[in-house]
Amino acid sequence: MEESRLFKISYYNQDKVYELFAKQVYESDLYGFLTIEEIVFGSQSELVIDPSEEKLKAEFNSVKRSFIPMHAVIRIDEVKEQGMCKIKDPGNTGNVSSFPGGNKGGRDRV
């Protein structure tokens, strides 16, 4: 019996870090995008409700597949167990740091 694969995808979206769990992740036909399908959320029977997961459920409620820009992806992990989907502030990513870029350092570009 073949086990279904589960992936944890972390990516930047509107100055936040989104962490989603999905059953399918692959390179899109749209150049520069990653496709995620079959997004998985926590079970309804849990007593503790995470507001960020509820927000993600509402945002992705009728989404069949989502296209994520490759440059926004932080990491993709194949996991054994599902965790909570969440929205975090970029400073709260643990040991993952972003690649320096843009004009956030206060210096003007020449």
PAZAPA-4460 file (N, C-alpha, C; in steps of 0.05 Angstrom, whole numbers, plus 32768, in hexadecimal, padded with zeros to 4 digits):
% residues 110
    n_x    n_y    n_z   ca_x   ca_y   ca_z    c_x    c_y    c_z   seq   type   mol
   8011   7FE9   8000   8000   8000   8000   8012   8019   8000     1      M     A
   800D   802B   7FED   801E   8042   7FEA   8015   8059   7FFD     2      E     A
   8027   8064   800C   8021   807A   801D   801F   8094   800D     3      E     A
   800C   80A5   8014   800B   80BE   8006   8020   80D1   8011     4      S     A
   802C   80E1   8000   8041   80F3   8008   8035   810D   8012     5      R     A
   8042   811A   8025   8039   8133   8030   8050   8147   8031     6      L     A
   804C   815F   8028   8061   8173   8027   8059   818B   8037     7      F     A
   806D   8197   8045   806A   81B0   8053   8078   81C5   8042     8      K     A
   8069   81D9   803A   8073   81EF   8029   8073   8209   8039     9      I     A
   808A   8216   803A   808D   8230   8047   8094   8244   8031    10      S     A
   8085   825A   8031   808A   826F   801D   8081   828A   8026    11      Y     A
   808C   829F   801A   8085   82BA   8020   806C   82C2   8011    12      Y     A
   8059   82D0   801E   8041   82DB   8012   803A   82F4   8021    13      N     A
   803C   830B   8013   8034   8325   801F   8041   832A   803A    14      Q     A
   805B   8328   803B   806B   832D   8053   8066   831A   806A    15      D     A
   805A   8303   8065   8056   82EE   8079   8061   82D4   806E    16      K     A
   8066   82C1   8080   806F   82A7   8078   8057   8294   807B    17      V     A
   804F   8288   8065   803A   8274   8065   8046   8258   8067    18      Y     A
   803B   8247   8078   8042   822B   807A   802A   821A   8074    19      E     A
   802B   820C   805E   8014   81FB   8056   801D   81DE   8053    20      L     A
   800A   81CC   8055   800F   81B0   8050   7FFF   81A8   8038    21      F     A
   800C   819A   8025   7FFE   8192   800C   8007   8176   8004    22      A     A
   7FF6   8169   7FF5   7FFC   814E   7FEB   800C   814E   7FD1    23      K     A
   800A   8164   7FC2   8018   8165   7FA8   8026   8180   7FA5    24      Q     A
   803F   817E   7F9E   8050   8196   7F98   8060   8190   7F7F    25      V     A
   805F   81A1   7F6C   806E   819D   7F53   8073   81B7   7F45    26      Y     A
   8087   81B7   7F32   808D   81CE   7F22   8076   81D4   7F0F    27      E     A
   806E   81EC   7F0E   8056   81F4   7EFE   805D   81F7   7EE0    28      S     A
   8049   81F5   7ECF   804C   81FC   7EB3   8050   821A   7EAF    29      D     A
   8048   8229   7EC3   804C   8246   7EC3   8069   824A   7ECC    30      L     A
   8079   8256   7EBB   8096   8259   7EC0   809B   8269   7EDA    31      Y     A
   80AB   825E   7EEC   80B3   826B   7F05   80A0   8266   7F1C    32      G     A
   808D   8254   7F19   8079   824F   7F2E   807A   8232   7F36    33      F     A
   8073   822D   7F50   8070   8213   7F5B   8052   820E   7F5F    34      L     A
   8048   81F7   7F59   802B   81F1   7F5D   8028   81DF   7F76    35      T     A
   8015   81E6   7F87   800D   81D5   7F9D   7FF0   81CE   7F9B    36      I     A
   7FEA   81B5   7F9F   7FCE   81AB   7F9E   7FC8   819B   7FB6    37      E     A
   7FAE   8198   7FBB   7FA4   8188   7FD2   7FAF   8192   7FEC    38      E     A
   7FAA   81AB   7FF2   7FB3   81B7   800C   7FA4   81A9   8023    39      I     A
   7FB3   81A2   8038   7FA8   8193   804E   7FA8   81A4   8067    40      V     A
   7F91   81A5   8075   7F8F   81B4   808D   7F8A   81A1   80A5    41      F     A
   7F8D   81AC   80BD   7F89   819B   80D5   7F6C   8191   80D7    42      G     A
   7F68   817E   80E8   7F4D   8171   80EA   7F3A   8184   80F9    43      S     A
   7F21   8181   80F3   7F0C   8191   8100   7F07   8189   811D    44      Q     A
   7F10   8171   8125   7F0B   8167   8140   7F1D   8172   8155    45      S     A
   7F31   8182   814E   7F44   818C   8162   7F36   81A2   8173    46      E     A
   7F3D   81A2   818C   7F31   81B5   819E   7F3D   81D1   819C    47      L     A
   7F57   81D2   8196   7F65   81EC   8194   7F63   81F5   8177    48      V     A
   7F5A   820D   8172   7F57   8218   8157   7F6C   822E   8154    49      I     A
   7F7D   822C   8140   7F91   8240   813A   7F85   8254   8126    50      D     A
   7F84   826E   812E   7F78   8282   811C   7F86   8285   8101    51      P     A
   7FA1   8281   8101   7FAE   8283   80E7   7FA7   826C   80D4    52      S     A
   7FA3   8254   80E0   7F9A   823E   80CF   7F7E   8242   80C5    53      E     A
   7F6D   824D   80D5   7F51   8254   80CC   7F52   8268   80B6    54      E     A
   7F64   827C   80B8   7F66   8290   80A3   7F70   8282   8089    55      K     A
   7F83   8270   808B   7F8C   8262   8073   7F76   8250   8067    56      L     A
   7F66   8243   8078   7F50   8233   806E   7F3D   8244   805E    57      K     A
   7F37   825B   8068   7F24   826D   805A   7F31   8277   8040    58      A     A
   7F4B   827D   8040   7F58   8287   8028   7F5A   8272   8012    59      E     A
   7F5F   8259   801A   7F63   8244   8006   7F4B   8231   8004    60      F     A
   7F33   823A   800E   7F1B   8229   800E   7F14   821E   7FF3    61      N     A
   7F12   822F   7FDF   7F0A   8225   7FC4   7F20   8224   7FB0    62      S     A
   7F39   8222   7FBA   7F50   8222   7FA8   7F56   8205   7FA0    63      V     A
   7F57   8200   7F86   7F5D   81E5   7F7C   7F7C   81E0   7F7C    64      K     A
   7F8A   81F4   7F72   7FA8   81F4   7F72   7FB2   8210   7F76    65      R     A
   7FC9   8213   7F82   7FD5   822D   7F86   7FF0   822E   7F79    66      S     A
   7FF6   8245   7F6D   8010   8249   7F5F   8020   825D   7F70    67      F     A
   8037   8253   7F7A   8049   8263   7F8B   8061   826B   7F7B    68      I     A
   8068   8284   7F7B   8081   828C   7F6D   8099   827F   7F79    69      P     A
   80AB   8274   7F68   80C3   8266   7F72   80D4   8277   7F85    70      M     A
   80D6   8291   7F7F   80E7   82A2   7F90   80DB   82A6   7FAC    71      H     A
   80C1   82A0   7FB0   80B4   82A3   7FCA   80B7   828B   7FDC    72      A     A
   80BF   8274   7FD1   80C1   825B   7FE0   80D9   825C   7FF2    73      V     A
   80D5   8256   800C   80EA   8254   801F   80F5   8237   8020    74      I     A
   80E3   8224   8023   80EB   8208   8023   80D3   81F6   801F    75      R     A
   80D9   81DD   8017   80C5   81C8   8013   80D0   81AF   8021    76      I     A
   80C0   81A4   8033   80C8   818C   8042   80B3   8176   803D    77      D     A
   80BC   815E   8038   80AA   8147   8038   80A9   813E   8055    78      E     A
   8091   813C   8061   808D   8136   807D   807D   811D   8080    79      V     A
   8080   8111   8098   8071   80F8   809E   8055   80FF   80AA    80      K     A
   8055   8115   80BA   803C   811C   80C7   8034   8138   80C1    81      E     A
   801B   813D   80C0   8011   8158   80BB   8012   8169   80D4    82      Q     A
   8019   8182   80D1   8019   8195   80E7   8003   81AA   80E1    83      G     A
   8005   81C0   80F0   7FF2   81D5   80EC   7FFB   81E8   80D6    84      M     A
   7FE9   81EF   80C4   7FEE   8204   80B1   7FEE   821E   80C0    85      C     A
   8000   8231   80B8   8000   824A   80C7   800C   8260   80B6    86      K     A
   8007   8278   80C0   8012   8291   80B5   8024   829C   80CB    87      I     A
   803D   82A2   80C4   8050   82AC   80D8   805D   82C6   80CE    88      K     A
   8068   82D5   80E1   8078   82EC   80D9   8093   82E2   80D0    89      D     A
   80A0   82F0   80BD   80B9   82E7   80B2   80CF   82E4   80C7    90      P     A
   80CF   82F3   80DC   80E3   82F1   80F1   80E1   82D8   8102    91      G     A
   80CB   82C9   80FE   80C5   82B2   810F   80C9   8298   80FE    92      N     A
   80DE   8296   80EE   80E1   827F   80DC   80F6   826B   80E7    93      T     A
   80FF   826E   8100   8112   825C   810B   812E   8261   8100    94      G     A
   813A   824C   80F6   8156   824E   80EC   8157   8254   80CE    95      N     A
   8141   825B   80C2   8141   8262   80A5   8141   8280   80A3    96      V     A
   8154   828A   8093   8156   82A7   808F   8152   82AD   8071    97      S     A
   8148   82C5   806C   8143   82CC   8050   815C   82D7   8042    98      S     A
   815C   82D4   8028   8173   82DE   8018   8170   82FC   8017    99      F     A
   8186   830B   801D   8184   8328   801C   817D   8332   8000   100      P     A
   816C   8346   7FFF   8164   8351   7FE5   8152   8369   7FE9   101      G     A
   814C   8375   7FD3   813A   838D   7FD4   8148   83A4   7FE0   102      G     A
   8139   83B8   7FE9   8144   83D0   7FF5   813D   83D1   8013   103      N     A
   813C   83BB   8020   8134   83BA   803C   814A   83C3   804F   104      K     A
   8163   83C3   8045   8179   83CB   8056   817D   83E9   8059   105      G     A
   816C   83F8   804B   816D   8415   804E   8181   8422   803B   106      G     A
   8190   8412   802B   81A3   841D   8019   8196   8421   7FFE   107      R     A
   819D   8436   7FF0   8193   843B   7FD6   81A3   842B   7FC1   108      D     A
   8195   8422   7FAD   81A2   8413   7F97   81AE   8427   7F84   109      R     A
   81C4   8420   7F78   81D1   8431   7F64   81CA   8428   7F49   110      V     A
***
